[in-house]
């Protein structure tokens, strides 16, 4: 496996992983119609814009396996007002074909190392309520719920999320 910074050339592959991971991981946790309507092309356009921004609020890395992008993660400064000085794992996804192959472990370890190198002693992430596969993955890597909850409202969708934190130092 090769982990490297994402570039705008990765926009399609990141979008493909993003959509396929959502469609598999969130089945039964959000309306199927929302999952069915996810567009790789729309996500690709968004990723292309984000990855060409300078400076960017977050960093994105990809992991390649057998020469193909198998997963990605974005991280940076905390976005929540009650977590100043913390780092945040903004998003982490592996293609369903790469689940349980070490891709997620490689990504989360790389993000933790990067946040630690950036001087963060703690970090947090948000996990969709009911996504026990992801919550268990994070717990195996030393992340734990701090009891914080939030509601993320999107067109036609209300997501309930739980915060997990980890001491990095």
ZIDALIN-V344145 format. One record per residue. SS is DSSP state (helix for helix, strand for strand, loop for the rest). BURIAL is I if it has 16 or more other ideal C-beta (glycine too) atoms within 10 Angstrom, else O. Layout:
ss=SS burial=BURIAL
ss=SS burial=BURIAL
This chain:
ss=loop burial=O
ss=strand burial=O
ss=strand burial=I
ss=strand burial=O
ss=strand burial=O
ss=loop burial=I
ss=loop burial=O
ss=helix burial=O
ss=helix burial=O
ss=helix burial=I
ss=helix burial=I
ss=helix burial=I
ss=helix burial=I
ss=helix burial=I
ss=helix burial=I
ss=helix burial=I
ss=helix burial=I
ss=helix burial=I
ss=helix burial=I
ss=helix burial=I
ss=helix burial=I
ss=helix burial=I
ss=helix burial=O
ss=helix burial=O
ss=helix burial=I
ss=loop burial=I
ss=strand burial=O
ss=loop burial=O
ss=loop burial=O
ss=strand burial=I
ss=loop burial=O
ss=helix burial=O
ss=helix burial=O
ss=helix burial=O
ss=helix burial=I
ss=helix burial=O
ss=loop burial=O
ss=loop burial=O
ss=loop burial=O
ss=helix burial=I
ss=helix burial=O
ss=helix burial=O
ss=helix burial=I
ss=helix burial=I
ss=helix burial=O
ss=helix burial=O
ss=helix burial=I
ss=helix burial=I
ss=helix burial=O
ss=helix burial=I
ss=helix burial=I
ss=helix burial=O
ss=loop burial=O
ss=loop burial=O
ss=loop burial=O
ss=loop burial=O
ss=loop burial=O
ss=strand burial=I
ss=strand burial=I
ss=strand burial=I
ss=strand burial=I
ss=strand burial=I
ss=strand burial=I
ss=strand burial=I
ss=strand burial=I
ss=loop burial=O
ss=loop burial=O
ss=strand burial=O
ss=strand burial=I
ss=strand burial=I
ss=strand burial=I
ss=strand burial=I
ss=strand burial=I
ss=strand burial=I
ss=strand burial=I
ss=strand burial=I
ss=strand burial=I
ss=loop burial=I
ss=loop burial=O
ss=loop burial=O
ss=helix burial=O
ss=helix burial=O
ss=helix burial=I
ss=loop burial=O
ss=loop burial=O
ss=loop burial=I
ss=strand burial=I
ss=strand burial=I
ss=strand burial=I
ss=strand burial=I
ss=strand burial=O
ss=strand burial=I
ss=strand burial=I
ss=strand burial=I
ss=loop burial=I
ss=helix burial=O
ss=helix burial=O
ss=helix burial=I
ss=loop burial=I
ss=loop burial=O
ss=loop burial=O
ss=loop burial=O
ss=helix burial=I
ss=helix burial=I
ss=helix burial=I
ss=helix burial=I
ss=helix burial=I
ss=helix burial=I
ss=helix burial=O
ss=helix burial=I
ss=helix burial=I
ss=helix burial=I
ss=helix burial=O
ss=helix burial=I
ss=helix burial=I
ss=helix burial=O
ss=helix burial=O
ss=loop burial=O
ss=loop burial=O
ss=loop burial=I
ss=loop burial=O
ss=strand burial=I
ss=strand burial=I
ss=strand burial=I
ss=strand burial=I
ss=strand burial=I
ss=strand burial=I
ss=strand burial=I
ss=loop burial=O
ss=loop burial=O
ss=loop burial=I
ss=helix burial=O
ss=helix burial=O
ss=helix burial=I
ss=helix burial=I
ss=helix burial=O
ss=helix burial=I
ss=helix burial=I
ss=helix burial=O
ss=helix burial=O
ss=loop burial=O
ss=loop burial=O
ss=loop burial=I
ss=strand burial=O
ss=strand burial=O
ss=strand burial=O
ss=strand burial=O
ss=strand burial=O
ss=strand burial=O
ss=strand burial=O
ss=strand burial=O
ss=strand burial=O
ss=strand burial=O
ss=strand burial=O
ss=loop burial=O
ss=loop burial=O
ss=strand burial=O
ss=strand burial=O
ss=strand burial=O
ss=strand burial=O
ss=strand burial=I
ss=strand burial=I
ss=strand burial=I
ss=strand burial=I
ss=strand burial=I
ss=strand burial=I
ss=strand burial=O
ss=loop burial=I
ss=loop burial=O
